[in-house]
Amino acid sequence: MHTTPELSRIEKAGEILFRLRDYTPIPIILLAILFAQPTLGTLVFGGCLALLGEFLRTYGVAYIGTISRTRSYSNGQLVQEGPFALLRNPLYFGNLVLSVGLAFMCNVSWLPALVVVVFYAQYIPVVAWEERKLNHIFGEAYAQYCATVPNRWFPSLGRIRATNLYAAPQSWKPAIKSEKRTLTSVVAYFIIMTALFWFAYQGSMELPLISKLTNH
């Protein structure tokens, strides 16, 4: 009988951060709202970048299915097609693009850099924990996959012609349904930033909001 080796400290941290992943963006979002000074240009550019990130997430979910924690289809096959032929963590790459896009929308110069730092501080341990699980589940098959696709964080342009890269996923519908909460959050954030821009443009609100709090 195979037993799972004891987790290292970084892997244990990754397991905890994975469970908290829905809550860790909240402080960044609050900072974005408090310091926001959005312009039409940053709303458009950041919005387009965020949409690209969300598409990358949805594309990855469409391949991986609903059991994303093990990165396998329901029949237990290791996913190696589509975006997973370009990099090992396409959903997290989508997260990064999405988060940076949202940061650009609020027009705070230091926020995109902070988002990148926080992203890697969270997901380096998460990926370490996930890779331990995948090695335990798939063994040699996963080791071969890692050798074929060494890129963890960014797509490999050298594999742009990879076999089955452009094959359509089994279905888009479950992926879109799975992404409903993320899409709702992104839309809500966009509405808030657009409202801040509009009220400031009309002269009925002074930005950033943090200036009001610190002046009282």
SEVEXMAR-733052 format. One record per residue: x, y, z of N, C-alpha, C, O, CB in turn; residue in three letters; residue number from 0. Coordinates in steps of 0.05 Angstrom, whole numbers. Glycine has a CB too. Layout:
<atoms>
(atom (X Y Z) (X Y Z) (X Y Z) (X Y Z) (X Y Z) "ALA" NUM),
...
</atoms>
This chain:
<atoms>
(atom (17 -24 0) (0 0 0) (18 25 0) (37 27 15) (-19 0 25) "MET" 0),
(atom (11 44 -18) (26 68 -20) (16 89 1) (-8 93 3) (25 80 -48) "HIS" 1),
(atom (34 102 15) (27 123 33) (38 149 23) (59 150 11) (37 117 62) "THR" 2),
(atom (23 171 28) (32 197 20) (54 207 38) (51 207 63) (9 217 20) "THR" 3),
(atom (78 215 27) (100 225 44) (91 249 60) (73 264 51) (124 231 27) "PRO" 4),
(atom (104 254 82) (97 277 99) (103 303 83) (123 305 69) (113 277 125) "GLU" 5),
(atom (85 322 85) (88 347 71) (110 364 83) (114 365 107) (61 362 71) "LEU" 6),
(atom (124 378 65) (143 398 75) (129 423 85) (104 425 82) (164 405 52) "SER" 7),
(atom (143 442 96) (131 466 106) (117 482 84) (95 492 87) (151 483 121) "ARG" 8),
(atom (131 484 62) (119 500 40) (95 486 28) (76 499 20) (140 504 17) "ILE" 9),
(atom (95 459 28) (72 444 18) (48 446 38) (25 448 29) (79 414 14) "GLU" 10),
(atom (54 446 64) (33 450 84) (21 478 81) (-3 482 83) (44 446 112) "LYS" 11),
(atom (38 498 76) (29 525 72) (11 527 47) (-9 540 46) (52 545 70) "ALA" 12),
(atom (20 512 26) (4 512 2) (-24 500 5) (-43 509 -6) (19 496 -19) "GLY" 13),
(atom (-25 479 22) (-51 466 27) (-70 486 41) (-94 487 35) (-48 441 44) "GLU" 14),
(atom (-59 501 60) (-75 521 75) (-83 544 56) (-107 552 55) (-60 533 99) "ILE" 15),
(atom (-64 554 40) (-70 576 22) (-90 568 0) (-106 585 -9) (-45 586 9) "LEU" 16),
(atom (-89 543 -8) (-109 533 -28) (-137 535 -16) (-156 543 -30) (-102 504 -36) "PHE" 17),
(atom (-140 528 9) (-167 529 21) (-176 558 25) (-200 563 26) (-166 515 48) "ARG" 18),
(atom (-157 576 28) (-164 604 33) (-164 621 7) (-168 645 8) (-144 616 52) "LEU" 19),
(atom (-161 608 -16) (-157 623 -41) (-181 642 -48) (-177 661 -63) (-153 604 -63) "ARG" 20),
(atom (-205 636 -38) (-228 653 -44) (-227 678 -28) (-241 698 -34) (-254 638 -39) "ASP" 21),
(atom (-211 679 -6) (-211 701 12) (-186 718 10) (-186 742 18) (-215 692 40) "TYR" 22),
(atom (-164 707 1) (-139 722 0) (-140 746 -18) (-124 765 -13) (-117 704 -9) "THR" 23),
(atom (-156 748 -39) (-157 772 -56) (-171 796 -42) (-169 818 -52) (-170 766 -82) "PRO" 24),
(atom (-186 791 -21) (-202 812 -9) (-186 837 -1) (-194 859 -7) (-217 801 15) "ILE" 25),
(atom (-163 834 13) (-148 858 21) (-139 874 -4) (-138 898 -3) (-123 850 37) "PRO" 26),
(atom (-131 860 -26) (-122 874 -50) (-146 889 -62) (-142 912 -71) (-111 854 -70) "ILE" 27),
(atom (-169 877 -62) (-193 891 -73) (-199 916 -57) (-206 936 -69) (-217 871 -73) "ILE" 28),
(atom (-198 914 -31) (-203 937 -14) (-183 960 -19) (-190 983 -20) (-203 929 16) "LEU" 29),
(atom (-158 952 -22) (-137 972 -29) (-143 985 -56) (-141 1010 -59) (-109 960 -29) "LEU" 30),
(atom (-152 969 -75) (-158 979 -102) (-180 1000 -100) (-179 1021 -113) (-166 957 -121) "ALA" 31),
(atom (-201 994 -85) (-224 1012 -83) (-216 1038 -68) (-224 1060 -76) (-248 998 -69) "ILE" 32),
(atom (-201 1035 -47) (-193 1058 -30) (-175 1078 -45) (-176 1102 -42) (-180 1049 -5) "LEU" 33),
(atom (-157 1067 -61) (-137 1083 -75) (-144 1089 -104) (-128 1102 -118) (-109 1070 -73) "PHE" 34),
(atom (-166 1079 -114) (-173 1080 -142) (-176 1109 -152) (-188 1126 -139) (-199 1065 -147) "ALA" 35),
(atom (-165 1113 -176) (-169 1138 -191) (-172 1130 -221) (-156 1139 -237) (-145 1158 -187) "GLN" 36),
(atom (-192 1114 -227) (-194 1103 -254) (-199 1124 -275) (-212 1145 -271) (-217 1083 -255) "PRO" 37),
(atom (-188 1119 -299) (-193 1135 -322) (-206 1117 -343) (-207 1093 -340) (-166 1148 -333) "THR" 38),
(atom (-216 1130 -364) (-229 1114 -385) (-208 1095 -397) (-215 1072 -403) (-240 1132 -407) "LEU" 39),
(atom (-184 1104 -401) (-163 1087 -413) (-156 1063 -395) (-154 1041 -405) (-138 1103 -417) "GLY" 40),
(atom (-153 1067 -369) (-147 1045 -351) (-170 1026 -349) (-166 1001 -346) (-138 1055 -324) "THR" 41),
(atom (-194 1036 -350) (-218 1018 -349) (-218 1000 -374) (-224 976 -371) (-244 1034 -347) "LEU" 42),
(atom (-213 1011 -397) (-214 996 -422) (-191 976 -423) (-195 952 -428) (-213 1014 -446) "VAL" 43),
(atom (-166 986 -418) (-143 968 -419) (-144 946 -398) (-141 922 -404) (-117 984 -416) "PHE" 44),
(atom (-149 954 -373) (-151 934 -352) (-174 915 -356) (-171 891 -350) (-154 948 -325) "GLY" 45),
(atom (-197 925 -366) (-219 908 -371) (-214 887 -392) (-221 864 -389) (-243 924 -379) "GLY" 46),
(atom (-200 895 -414) (-193 876 -435) (-174 855 -424) (-176 831 -431) (-181 890 -459) "CYS" 47),
(atom (-154 863 -408) (-135 844 -397) (-149 825 -378) (-143 801 -378) (-113 859 -382) "LEU" 48),
(atom (-168 835 -362) (-183 818 -344) (-200 798 -359) (-202 775 -351) (-201 835 -325) "ALA" 49),
(atom (-212 806 -381) (-228 788 -397) (-211 766 -409) (-219 743 -411) (-242 804 -420) "LEU" 50),
(atom (-187 773 -418) (-168 753 -428) (-161 733 -407) (-161 709 -412) (-142 767 -439) "LEU" 51),
(atom (-156 743 -383) (-149 724 -361) (-173 706 -354) (-169 682 -349) (-142 740 -336) "GLY" 52),
(atom (-197 717 -354) (-220 700 -349) (-225 680 -371) (-233 657 -365) (-245 717 -345) "GLU" 53),
(atom (-219 687 -396) (-222 668 -418) (-202 645 -414) (-208 622 -418) (-217 681 -445) "PHE" 54),
(atom (-177 652 -406) (-156 631 -402) (-165 613 -379) (-161 588 -381) (-129 644 -395) "LEU" 55),
(atom (-176 624 -358) (-186 607 -337) (-208 588 -347) (-208 564 -342) (-197 624 -314) "ARG" 56),
(atom (-228 599 -361) (-250 583 -370) (-241 561 -390) (-251 539 -390) (-271 601 -384) "THR" 57),
(atom (-222 568 -407) (-210 549 -426) (-197 526 -411) (-200 503 -419) (-190 563 -444) "TYR" 58),
(atom (-183 532 -390) (-170 511 -374) (-191 494 -360) (-188 469 -359) (-151 523 -354) "GLY" 59),
(atom (-211 506 -348) (-232 491 -334) (-247 473 -354) (-255 451 -346) (-252 511 -320) "VAL" 60),
(atom (-251 483 -378) (-265 466 -398) (-250 440 -404) (-262 420 -411) (-269 482 -424) "ALA" 61),
(atom (-223 441 -401) (-207 417 -405) (-206 399 -380) (-206 375 -382) (-180 424 -415) "TYR" 62),
(atom (-203 413 -358) (-198 398 -333) (-223 386 -321) (-221 366 -306) (-184 415 -313) "ILE" 63),
(atom (-246 397 -327) (-270 387 -315) (-275 398 -288) (-263 418 -280) (-270 357 -314) "GLY" 64),
(atom (-293 386 -273) (-301 397 -247) (-283 388 -224) (-285 400 -202) (-329 388 -241) "THR" 65),
(atom (-266 368 -228) (-249 359 -206) (-221 371 -209) (-201 356 -212) (-248 328 -205) "ILE" 66),
(atom (-220 397 -209) (-195 411 -214) (-173 406 -194) (-149 411 -201) (-200 440 -216) "SER" 67),
(atom (-179 397 -170) (-158 392 -151) (-139 370 -158) (-116 370 -150) (-171 386 -124) "ARG" 68),
(atom (-149 351 -175) (-131 330 -183) (-123 332 -212) (-108 316 -222) (-145 303 -179) "THR" 69),
(atom (-133 353 -226) (-127 358 -253) (-131 333 -271) (-114 327 -287) (-98 367 -256) "ARG" 70),
(atom (-153 320 -268) (-159 297 -284) (-188 297 -292) (-205 310 -279) (-153 271 -269) "SER" 71),
(atom (-194 284 -314) (-222 279 -321) (-234 259 -302) (-220 247 -285) (-225 270 -351) "TYR" 72),
(atom (-260 255 -303) (-273 237 -285) (-263 208 -289) (-266 191 -271) (-303 238 -289) "SER" 73),
(atom (-251 202 -312) (-241 175 -317) (-212 172 -307) (-200 151 -311) (-243 168 -346) "ASN" 74),
(atom (-201 192 -294) (-175 190 -282) (-152 195 -301) (-129 189 -293) (-172 164 -270) "GLY" 75),
(atom (-157 205 -325) (-135 211 -343) (-122 238 -337) (-136 257 -332) (-146 210 -372) "GLN" 76),
(atom (-96 239 -338) (-81 263 -334) (-86 282 -358) (-81 274 -380) (-51 258 -329) "LEU" 77),
(atom (-94 306 -353) (-99 325 -374) (-73 337 -385) (-58 348 -370) (-118 348 -364) "VAL" 78),
(atom (-69 333 -411) (-44 343 -424) (-50 358 -449) (-31 366 -463) (-25 319 -429) "GLN" 79),
(atom (-75 362 -456) (-83 375 -481) (-91 404 -476) (-91 413 -453) (-105 359 -495) "GLU" 80),
(atom (-97 417 -498) (-106 445 -496) (-85 462 -482) (-61 460 -489) (-132 446 -481) "GLY" 81),
(atom (-94 480 -464) (-75 498 -450) (-55 483 -433) (-33 493 -428) (-90 517 -433) "PRO" 82),
(atom (-61 458 -425) (-43 442 -409) (-19 431 -426) (0 420 -414) (-57 419 -396) "PHE" 83),
(atom (-20 435 -452) (2 428 -469) (23 451 -470) (45 447 -479) (-7 420 -497) "ALA" 84),
(atom (14 474 -461) (32 498 -462) (45 503 -435) (68 512 -434) (16 522 -470) "LEU" 85),
(atom (30 499 -413) (41 502 -387) (25 485 -367) (3 477 -373) (41 532 -378) "LEU" 86),
(atom (37 480 -344) (25 461 -325) (3 473 -308) (-13 459 -296) (46 449 -308) "ARG" 87),
(atom (2 500 -307) (-18 513 -290) (-32 535 -305) (-30 559 -297) (-4 525 -265) "ASN" 88),
(atom (-47 529 -326) (-60 549 -342) (-81 565 -326) (-86 588 -332) (-72 537 -366) "PRO" 89),
(atom (-95 552 -307) (-115 567 -292) (-101 588 -275) (-112 610 -272) (-130 547 -274) "LEU" 90),
(atom (-78 582 -263) (-65 602 -247) (-53 624 -264) (-52 647 -256) (-42 588 -230) "TYR" 91),
(atom (-44 617 -288) (-35 638 -307) (-58 656 -313) (-55 681 -315) (-23 625 -333) "PHE" 92),
(atom (-82 644 -318) (-106 660 -322) (-112 678 -298) (-119 701 -302) (-130 642 -328) "GLY" 93),
(atom (-109 667 -274) (-113 683 -250) (-94 707 -249) (-103 730 -243) (-107 666 -225) "ASN" 94),
(atom (-69 703 -257) (-50 725 -256) (-57 747 -276) (-57 770 -269) (-22 714 -263) "LEU" 95),
(atom (-64 739 -301) (-72 758 -321) (-97 773 -313) (-99 798 -315) (-76 745 -349) "VAL" 96),
(atom (-116 759 -302) (-141 770 -293) (-136 790 -270) (-146 813 -271) (-160 749 -283) "LEU" 97),
(atom (-120 783 -251) (-114 800 -228) (-99 825 -235) (-105 847 -225) (-99 784 -206) "SER" 98),
(atom (-80 822 -253) (-64 845 -262) (-83 864 -277) (-81 889 -275) (-40 837 -279) "VAL" 99),
(atom (-101 853 -294) (-120 869 -308) (-138 885 -289) (-142 909 -294) (-137 852 -326) "GLY" 100),
(atom (-148 873 -268) (-164 887 -249) (-148 908 -235) (-159 930 -229) (-175 867 -228) "LEU" 101),
(atom (-122 903 -229) (-105 923 -216) (-101 947 -234) (-101 970 -225) (-78 911 -209) "ALA" 102),
(atom (-98 943 -260) (-94 965 -279) (-119 982 -281) (-117 1007 -285) (-87 955 -307) "PHE" 103),
(atom (-143 970 -277) (-167 985 -280) (-169 1009 -261) (-180 1030 -267) (-191 967 -276) "MET" 104),
(atom (-159 1005 -236) (-162 1025 -216) (-141 1048 -218) (-143 1068 -204) (-160 1013 -189) "CYS" 105),
(atom (-121 1045 -236) (-102 1066 -241) (-86 1073 -216) (-82 1097 -210) (-116 1091 -251) "ASN" 106),
(atom (-76 1053 -202) (-58 1057 -179) (-31 1045 -187) (-29 1021 -192) (-69 1043 -153) "VAL" 107),
(atom (-11 1062 -189) (14 1054 -202) (28 1030 -189) (39 1013 -203) (33 1077 -202) "SER" 108),
(atom (26 1027 -163) (40 1006 -149) (24 981 -146) (35 960 -138) (48 1016 -121) "TRP" 109),
(atom (-2 981 -152) (-19 958 -147) (-13 934 -165) (-12 912 -155) (-47 966 -150) "LEU" 110),
(atom (-8 937 -191) (-2 914 -207) (23 898 -197) (23 874 -197) (3 922 -236) "PRO" 111),
(atom (44 913 -188) (68 900 -178) (61 885 -152) (71 863 -147) (90 921 -173) "ALA" 112),
(atom (44 898 -135) (36 885 -110) (21 859 -116) (24 839 -102) (20 903 -92) "LEU" 113),
(atom (3 860 -136) (-12 837 -143) (6 814 -152) (1 791 -144) (-32 844 -166) "VAL" 114),
(atom (26 820 -167) (45 799 -176) (60 787 -153) (63 763 -151) (65 811 -197) "VAL" 115),
(atom (69 804 -134) (84 794 -111) (66 776 -94) (74 754 -86) (94 817 -94) "VAL" 116),
(atom (41 785 -89) (23 769 -72) (15 743 -86) (12 722 -74) (-3 786 -66) "VAL" 117),
(atom (12 745 -113) (5 721 -128) (26 699 -125) (19 676 -118) (2 728 -158) "PHE" 118),
(atom (51 706 -128) (72 685 -126) (76 677 -97) (83 653 -92) (98 696 -138) "TYR" 119),
(atom (72 695 -78) (75 687 -50) (54 666 -43) (58 649 -26) (72 712 -32) "ALA" 120),
(atom (30 668 -56) (9 649 -50) (12 623 -67) (10 601 -56) (-18 661 -56) "GLN" 121),
(atom (17 626 -93) (15 603 -110) (40 586 -113) (38 563 -122) (6 612 -137) "TYR" 122),
(atom (63 596 -106) (86 579 -105) (82 557 -85) (87 533 -91) (112 596 -98) "ILE" 123),
(atom (73 562 -60) (67 540 -42) (44 523 -51) (45 499 -48) (61 551 -14) "PRO" 124),
(atom (23 535 -63) (0 520 -72) (9 500 -94) (1 476 -93) (-22 538 -83) "VAL" 125),
(atom (25 509 -112) (34 491 -134) (52 469 -123) (51 446 -132) (49 507 -156) "VAL" 126),
(atom (69 476 -103) (86 455 -91) (68 433 -78) (74 409 -81) (104 468 -69) "ALA" 127),
(atom (47 441 -65) (29 422 -52) (14 406 -74) (11 381 -71) (8 436 -34) "TRP" 128),
(atom (4 419 -95) (-10 405 -116) (8 385 -130) (-1 363 -137) (-22 425 -136) "GLU" 129),
(atom (32 393 -135) (51 374 -150) (57 350 -133) (60 328 -144) (77 389 -157) "GLU" 130),
(atom (58 353 -107) (62 329 -90) (38 310 -93) (42 286 -95) (65 338 -60) "ARG" 131),
(atom (14 321 -93) (-10 305 -96) (-10 291 -124) (-16 267 -126) (-35 322 -93) "LYS" 132),
(atom (-4 306 -144) (-5 295 -172) (16 274 -175) (11 253 -189) (-1 317 -192) "LEU" 133),
(atom (40 278 -163) (60 257 -165) (50 231 -151) (55 209 -160) (86 266 -151) "ASN" 134),
(atom (36 235 -129) (26 211 -114) (4 197 -130) (3 173 -130) (15 220 -87) "HIS" 135),
(atom (-13 213 -143) (-35 201 -158) (-27 188 -184) (-35 166 -190) (-56 223 -163) "ILE" 136),
(atom (-10 202 -200) (-4 194 -227) (24 182 -230) (29 169 -250) (-8 217 -245) "PHE" 137),
(atom (41 186 -211) (68 174 -212) (84 181 -236) (88 204 -243) (65 145 -210) "GLY" 138),
(atom (93 160 -250) (111 164 -273) (97 180 -296) (111 195 -310) (119 137 -284) "GLU" 139),
(atom (71 177 -299) (57 192 -320) (60 222 -315) (64 237 -334) (27 184 -321) "ALA" 140),
(atom (58 230 -290) (60 259 -284) (89 268 -287) (94 290 -297) (50 265 -256) "TYR" 141),
(atom (108 251 -280) (136 258 -283) (143 262 -313) (158 280 -320) (154 236 -271) "ALA" 142),
(atom (132 245 -330) (136 248 -359) (123 273 -369) (134 287 -386) (126 224 -374) "GLN" 143),
(atom (100 279 -359) (86 304 -367) (103 328 -359) (105 347 -376) (58 306 -354) "TYR" 144),
(atom (114 329 -335) (131 351 -326) (155 354 -344) (164 377 -349) (139 347 -297) "CYS" 145),
(atom (166 332 -352) (190 333 -370) (182 344 -397) (198 359 -409) (202 305 -373) "ALA" 146),
(atom (158 337 -407) (149 347 -433) (141 376 -431) (146 392 -450) (126 330 -443) "THR" 147),
(atom (128 384 -410) (118 411 -406) (131 422 -380) (118 421 -359) (87 413 -404) "VAL" 148),
(atom (155 433 -382) (169 442 -357) (159 469 -347) (165 476 -324) (198 444 -363) "PRO" 149),
(atom (144 483 -363) (135 510 -355) (113 509 -334) (91 498 -339) (126 525 -380) "ASN" 150),
(atom (118 521 -311) (97 522 -290) (80 547 -294) (56 545 -290) (110 522 -263) "ARG" 151),
(atom (92 570 -300) (79 595 -297) (71 609 -322) (51 624 -323) (96 613 -281) "TRP" 152),
(atom (87 605 -344) (82 620 -369) (81 600 -392) (95 580 -391) (103 641 -374) "PHE" 153),
(atom (65 605 -412) (63 587 -435) (89 584 -449) (105 603 -451) (41 597 -454) "PRO" 154),
(atom (94 560 -460) (118 555 -476) (111 560 -505) (96 546 -517) (127 526 -472) "SER" 155),
(atom (123 581 -516) (119 588 -544) (130 566 -562) (121 563 -584) (132 615 -551) "LEU" 156),
(atom (150 551 -552) (161 530 -568) (142 506 -572) (146 490 -590) (186 520 -555) "GLY" 157),
(atom (121 505 -555) (101 483 -558) (75 493 -570) (54 480 -568) (96 471 -531) "ARG" 158),
(atom (77 515 -584) (53 527 -596) (40 508 -617) (17 511 -623) (59 554 -608) "ILE" 159),
(atom (56 490 -628) (46 471 -647) (42 443 -635) (40 423 -649) (65 468 -671) "ARG" 160),
(atom (40 443 -609) (37 417 -595) (12 402 -604) (-8 414 -611) (36 422 -564) "ALA" 161),
(atom (14 376 -604) (-8 358 -612) (-33 364 -595) (-31 366 -570) (0 329 -610) "THR" 162),
(atom (-56 366 -608) (-81 370 -595) (-84 397 -581) (-103 401 -565) (-86 348 -575) "ASN" 163),
(atom (-65 415 -586) (-66 441 -572) (-92 456 -578) (-104 468 -561) (-42 458 -580) "LEU" 164),
(atom (-100 455 -603) (-124 470 -611) (-149 453 -612) (-170 462 -622) (-119 483 -638) "TYR" 165),
(atom (-148 429 -602) (-172 412 -601) (-193 425 -583) (-186 435 -561) (-165 383 -592) "ALA" 166),
(atom (-218 424 -591) (-239 435 -575) (-243 419 -549) (-241 395 -550) (-265 437 -590) "ALA" 167),
(atom (-249 432 -527) (-255 417 -502) (-281 401 -506) (-296 406 -524) (-257 436 -478) "PRO" 168),
(atom (-285 383 -488) (-309 366 -489) (-334 383 -488) (-354 377 -503) (-309 346 -467) "GLN" 169),
(atom (-335 403 -471) (-358 420 -469) (-350 446 -455) (-334 446 -437) (-381 406 -453) "SER" 170),
(atom (-362 468 -464) (-357 494 -451) (-377 500 -429) (-371 515 -411) (-358 516 -472) "TRP" 171),
(atom (-400 488 -430) (-422 494 -412) (-414 490 -383) (-419 508 -366) (-446 478 -419) "LYS" 172),
(atom (-403 466 -375) (-396 463 -347) (-375 483 -337) (-375 492 -315) (-385 435 -342) "PRO" 173),
(atom (-356 490 -356) (-335 509 -348) (-347 537 -343) (-340 550 -323) (-314 511 -370) "ALA" 174),
(atom (-365 545 -360) (-378 571 -356) (-394 572 -330) (-394 591 -315) (-396 578 -380) "ILE" 175),
(atom (-408 549 -325) (-423 547 -300) (-405 548 -276) (-411 561 -256) (-440 521 -300) "LYS" 176),
(atom (-382 534 -278) (-363 534 -256) (-351 561 -251) (-344 567 -228) (-341 514 -262) "SER" 177),
(atom (-349 577 -272) (-336 604 -269) (-356 626 -262) (-349 649 -262) (-323 611 -295) "GLU" 178),
(atom (-381 618 -257) (-402 638 -252) (-395 657 -229) (-399 681 -231) (-428 624 -246) "LYS" 179),
(atom (-384 646 -207) (-378 662 -184) (-355 682 -190) (-356 705 -182) (-370 645 -160) "ARG" 180),
(atom (-335 672 -205) (-313 690 -212) (-322 712 -231) (-315 735 -227) (-290 674 -225) "THR" 181),
(atom (-339 704 -250) (-350 724 -269) (-366 745 -254) (-364 769 -261) (-366 711 -291) "LEU" 182),
(atom (-382 736 -235) (-399 755 -220) (-381 775 -204) (-387 799 -203) (-417 740 -200) "THR" 183),
(atom (-360 765 -193) (-341 782 -178) (-328 802 -196) (-325 826 -189) (-320 765 -163) "SER" 184),
(atom (-319 793 -219) (-306 811 -238) (-325 833 -248) (-318 856 -249) (-296 795 -262) "VAL" 185),
(atom (-350 825 -254) (-370 845 -263) (-376 865 -240) (-377 889 -246) (-396 831 -271) "VAL" 186),
(atom (-378 856 -216) (-383 874 -193) (-360 894 -190) (-365 917 -185) (-387 858 -167) "ALA" 187),
(atom (-335 884 -192) (-312 901 -190) (-312 922 -212) (-306 945 -208) (-286 884 -191) "TYR" 188),
(atom (-318 913 -237) (-319 932 -259) (-340 953 -255) (-336 977 -261) (-325 916 -286) "PHE" 189),
(atom (-363 946 -244) (-385 965 -239) (-376 986 -218) (-381 1010 -221) (-410 951 -229) "ILE" 190),
(atom (-362 976 -197) (-352 995 -177) (-332 1015 -189) (-334 1039 -184) (-339 979 -154) "ILE" 191),
(atom (-313 1004 -204) (-293 1022 -216) (-305 1042 -236) (-298 1065 -237) (-271 1006 -230) "MET" 192),
(atom (-325 1032 -251) (-338 1050 -270) (-354 1071 -256) (-354 1094 -264) (-357 1033 -288) "THR" 193),
(atom (-367 1064 -233) (-382 1083 -218) (-363 1104 -205) (-370 1128 -205) (-398 1069 -195) "ALA" 194),
(atom (-340 1096 -195) (-321 1115 -184) (-311 1134 -206) (-310 1158 -201) (-297 1100 -172) "LEU" 195),
(atom (-305 1123 -229) (-297 1140 -251) (-319 1160 -259) (-313 1184 -263) (-289 1123 -276) "PHE" 196),
(atom (-343 1151 -261) (-365 1168 -269) (-371 1190 -249) (-374 1213 -257) (-390 1151 -274) "TRP" 197),
(atom (-372 1184 -223) (-377 1204 -203) (-355 1224 -201) (-360 1248 -197) (-382 1191 -176) "PHE" 198),
(atom (-330 1215 -204) (-308 1233 -204) (-308 1251 -229) (-303 1275 -227) (-281 1218 -203) "ALA" 199),
(atom (-315 1240 -251) (-317 1255 -277) (-339 1276 -275) (-336 1298 -285) (-323 1236 -300) "TYR" 200),
(atom (-361 1270 -261) (-383 1289 -258) (-377 1310 -236) (-391 1329 -233) (-408 1274 -251) "GLN" 201),
(atom (-355 1305 -222) (-348 1324 -201) (-363 1320 -175) (-361 1337 -157) (-352 1351 -210) "GLY" 202),
(atom (-377 1298 -172) (-393 1294 -147) (-378 1276 -127) (-388 1271 -106) (-419 1281 -154) "SER" 203),
(atom (-354 1268 -134) (-338 1252 -116) (-308 1258 -120) (-299 1261 -142) (-344 1222 -120) "MET" 204),
(atom (-294 1259 -97) (-265 1264 -99) (-251 1237 -95) (-256 1222 -76) (-256 1284 -77) "GLU" 205),
(atom (-232 1232 -113) (-216 1208 -111) (-187 1215 -105) (-178 1236 -113) (-218 1191 -137) "LEU" 206),
(atom (-172 1196 -92) (-181 1170 -82) (-197 1172 -56) (-196 1192 -42) (-157 1152 -77) "PRO" 207),
(atom (-213 1151 -51) (-229 1151 -27) (-213 1152 -1) (-222 1162 19) (-247 1126 -27) "LEU" 208),
(atom (-188 1141 -3) (-171 1140 21) (-165 1168 31) (-161 1172 55) (-145 1126 15) "ILE" 209),
(atom (-165 1188 13) (-160 1216 22) (-181 1227 40) (-176 1242 58) (-157 1234 -3) "SER" 210),
(atom (-206 1218 36) (-228 1227 53) (-225 1214 81) (-231 1227 101) (-255 1219 41) "LYS" 211),
(atom (-217 1189 81) (-215 1175 107) (-192 1187 124) (-195 1189 148) (-210 1146 102) "LEU" 212),
(atom (-170 1194 111) (-147 1204 125) (-150 1233 133) (-136 1243 151) (-122 1201 109) "THR" 213),
(atom (-169 1248 120) (-173 1276 126) (-193 1280 149) (-196 1303 159) (-182 1291 102) "ASN" 214),
(atom (-207 1258 157) (-227 1261 178) (-215 1254 205) (-229 1255 226) (-252 1244 172) "HIS" 215),
</atoms>
